[in-house]
Amino acid sequence: MYNRRSFLAGATLAGLAAPAIVRAQGLFRDFPFKLGVAAGDPASDGFVIWTRIAPEPMAPHGGMPLTNIPVDWEVSPDSGFREIVAKGTELARPELAHSVHVEVAGLQPDRPYYYRFTAGGERSLRGRARTLPAPGAKAEVLKFGVAGCQHFEAGFFGAYRHLAREDLAFVYHYGDFIYEYSEEYLFNTGLPTRPVRQHAFRNLIDLDDFRIAYSQQLGDIDLQAARSVHAFLSSFDDHEIRNDWVSDIDNWKMNLDVNDPDAAPPEVFMLRKQAAMQAWYEHMPVRKSLLPRGGMVAMNREFRYGDLMAMQLLDTRQYRDDQPCGDGFKPACPEVFAKDAQVLGRAQEEWLGRNLAKGGATWNTLAQQVTMMSLDRRRQPDEPKKVLNLDSWAGYEAPRERVLSRMGGLKNCVVLTGDEHQNFCGDLVLKDKVVGAEFVGTSISSGGDGSDKRKGTDEWLALNPELKFANDQRGYLVCEVGREAWQTHFMVVDKVTTPVNTLSKRATGVVENGVAGIKMS
């Protein structure tokens, strides 16, 4: 094992040392790009490209010395890199786990490019990403993916290999990229089973812990495959930090009714959040403007695909009030109807309103994390009162109505959601008027193999006439957007408890231009 002093000495003997920079050619103990490459946050003239130098990802500091390392990068319009249209050198800094975030610009709109990295004489996997059309340009069609919720212990990530084979402009990831705990038993079938794979940790507390979690996760080759061929629009939900957290509140529950007396107070929880957000940034292909400051990440941002679609990527965790009624799945309490309640926070809600008011797109899309429909969650005939998911928008009726009111003044509003570990879709209704459509994507692996329907699904559909479809398999969404219609395909795999699985299209939800409501096909 080398240390910083031996690393520097070796570099100097090789004639490669420079002030404040170590040139590491030939001195890595192992292949330095074991966590793959990724691209994200595309624009009409470029995108972010990412990698992390970690020859020993599970070792402290990824097996790297605590010094800056130069990383060369190249971008080409062809997969053989015969023509180089952009290149440069970026420093991989130990303060950021030797991750690299390059904001490539000056490219042509609406076309694919290839990228790669080189460090110490070693070359990375080749990546691919596509630029967006020019602002306001006429765009006839768009096809993109929606995915998230990937519990390492609950199943393999074979769905990502299928996603990698799709021809997509980008992928929206709705969060739960990692899970913050390890379990000895899973209960996906109602009986105890062993996890399919085992986390390398019991719980995540500090920055080193979170880095280990991302390192183990990104060692999965199917996840690497998807990130190497599609640009990702990355967000986060709760499990990147702590189940059901909001704002500065640690909401970990011993069960659905009792707060954990050992939950961290806000000032202590924010230390964990700061570490978690730094590790999230270090492993996501996002712009440098999303670098955490005081534990906060400016995650909400807008993407426009020519004149066809305007997507608002929202943050439903950092600015939200605590869940009402003690959280969980319960009947509503008076707190649910508090007029001053916040989900997005005032500043983000105003930002959303300004962006929606711009117009200029056929489709208005909200990409976010928790279900916006206020659904009756009863699945048992003997439950007497309407049950709400209080960690969703249903627990915050006033801000939910405010957002739906903004959508009611527009046409063609589509909301994309994750979190639920099941597929379903339905109409967004405000005062008996359909103002939009919501498609809720399942998980990549969380929840295990699942089945076509959860117990009580027929009763659930009957209680919620706005619901059009429900399914409990794993997989992802593919959205095909045209001028006349929006189609969301529910792509499901038969199992996740084996590394290889079979993909099929379970259903398709269709929203016609100018026509309220989802139709299933």
Summary of the structure (lengths in Angstrom):
residues: 521
radius of gyration: 22.9
end to end distance: 58.9
largest distance: 77.7
contacts: 1839
relative contact order: 0.12
helix: 21%
strand: 30%
